[in-house]
Structures are given as structure tokens and as C-alpha cells.
Amino acid sequence: MLLRADDIQHDDNSPMLAEVVRKTFRGADFLYTLKLQSGAEILALVPSHHNHGIGEKIRITLALDHVVTL
């Protein structure tokens, strides 16, 4: 299964936590590298009004509307 960075969404009501490891400003969005509790890292494309700092833990959810399976 492949998840795109825009499949990972910021959601203050989600129980899933991830730590911001890196971030890149991309105009209307930030591209975050997030570390999950398992230690795995994922990318998330998040609207720029969600401006989180490195080391901050944020709540995320998966938007599985267009998942690609191989």
C-alpha cells in the first residue's frame, strides 16, 4: 500500500500522535517529516496555517480515499 503525503492529515481529535522531525515551507502548505511512535517516518502535506515546530507532537489521521496498492 502506498500513502501520499496528502493522505496524512492534521486532526486535533485523532488519537494518533506523530513528532515533527523536519519541515519545509511549500507556499500554501508545509511538508512535514513525521516520526510515528513505532519509529517509522512518514511525510505529511499540511496547510500552512498548521505551523508546528520541530520536536512538537501533533495528532494525525489517514485519509484513505485514493490509496494505491501493489
N, C-alpha and C positions, 0 to 999 in steps of 0.2 A: 504494500500500500504506500502511495506517495501522498504527502501532505505539502501543499504550497504554503508559503509564508502568510498569505492572506486567509488561509484556513484556520490559523491560530488567532483568536480574538480576545481582546481585553474584556474581562467581565468581573466586576466587583462582587457579584453574587455567586461566583463559582467556588467550589471547594478546592480546585486545583491551583497550586502555587508554583511559581517559577521565579528564579532570580535573574535579574538583568545582568548579563556578563559584558555585553558590548552594545553600542547603539550608533546608528548612522542616520543623520537627518536626510530625508529624501523629499523635501518640499512639503507636500500635504501629509506626509507620513514619516514615522521613524521605522527603520528596520532594526529590530532588536534581536540579539542572540540571547536566548534564554536557557538557563540550566534548570532542568527538572530535578525533582527530589531523587530520582534514580541516578543522576549524574549525566544523563544524556543531554545534549544541546540541540535546540531547535531554533528556527528563525520565525519571527512574527512581524508582519507588516501592520502597524498600528497607527491610527490617526494621530497627527502631531499634537493635538490638544491633550493627549495622554503622555506627558513628558516626564518619564521616570529616570531616576539616577542609577548609575552603575552600583550594583550591590543591593538595590531595592528589590523586594519581593512583591510580585504582582499576581493577581488572580487572572487565570485564562480559561478559555473554553475552546472546544473544537467545533468548527462549522463544517460539517461533513456533507455539504451539498454537492460537491463535484470531486470526489475522491477518485484517484486513478489507481487501479490495481494491475499488477503484472502477473 
